[in-house]
């Protein structure tokens, strides 16, 4: 009986440690992605789109739209309350740049 109790205790302890480790890893990964990291990643995405949009296919634009949605909506919601007076206009500018790029690309596709 003691052996069974020891094994149950060891199992519960191992399970507890595993869950605690998973929680620690997950929360530390999220904490490493800061507001500034978000703005830099969004800016990098816009720069890449500006540089390559003239060669984008419809499929490329679909992927870019998904990425844009991630930055302009999902990630934005996580950080918008942390923005200072310089961050908000910078993010808005990135959003406008993408919208203009997309509009111009659609107009170019209509001409072809």
N, C-alpha and C positions, 0 to 999 in steps of 0.2 A: 504494500500500500504506500509506503514511504517513497519507493522508487517512482511510482506513478505520480505522486504529488510533486516530487522533484522535477520530473519530466514536464509536467503541466506548468509548473512555475518557470522553468527554463524556456518553454515555448512562449508563454505570455511575456516574459522579459524580452526575448528575441523579437517578438512581434511589436512590442512597445518601442523598442530601440529602432526597428526598421521604419515604423510609422513616423517617429520623431525625426529620423534622418531624412526621410522623404519631405516632410514639411519644411525642415530647415533648408534643404537644397532648393525647393520650389520658391520659397519666399526670398532667399538670397539672390536667386536669378532675377526675380522681378525687381528687386531693389537695385540691382546693378544697371538697369535701364532707366536712366533719369530723364527729366524734362529736356535737358540739353542734348542728350543722346537722341531723343525723339526728334527734336528740331533738326539736328544734324542729319539723321537718317532720311527725314522727309526732304531736306534740301538736296541731299545726294541723289535721291530718287528723281527729283525735278531736274537736276543737272543732267543726269543720264537720259531722261526723257527728251530734254531740249536737244541734246547732242545727237540722238538717234531717231527722233520722231519722223524725220523725212523718209526713213526706210521702213517704218512700221506697217505691217499688214493689219487686216482686221483682227486677226488672232493676237497679234502683239498689242494692239490697243485694248483688247478684252483683258489681257493680263495686266496691262498698265492701269486699266480702270479698277481692277480688283485691288491692286497695290495702292492706288490713290484713295480708294474707299477705306482701306485699312488706316492710312495716315490721316485722312481728313475727317473721319468719323470715329472709328473704333479707338485708335491710339489717342486721338485728340480728346476724347471724352475722359481718358485716364489722367491727362495732364492739364487740361484747360484751367483748372482752379489753382494751378501752380505758376501760371504765366505772370510775368511782370509786364510793365507798360511797354517794353520793347518786344517781348515775345509774341504778343497777340497780333500786332501788325505784321511781324515777320511771317507768322504762320498764315495769316490771311493773304499775304503777297504770294506765298507758295501755292495756295489754293487757286488764286486768280491766274497765275502763270500756267498751271495745268489746264484750266478751263480754256484759256486762249489757245494753247497748243492743240488741244483736242478739237476746238472749233475750226481752227485753221486747217488741220488735217482733214476734217470732214468736208470742208469746202474744196480742198484740193482733190479729194476722192470724187466729188461730184463733177469736177471739171474733166476727169479722165474718162 
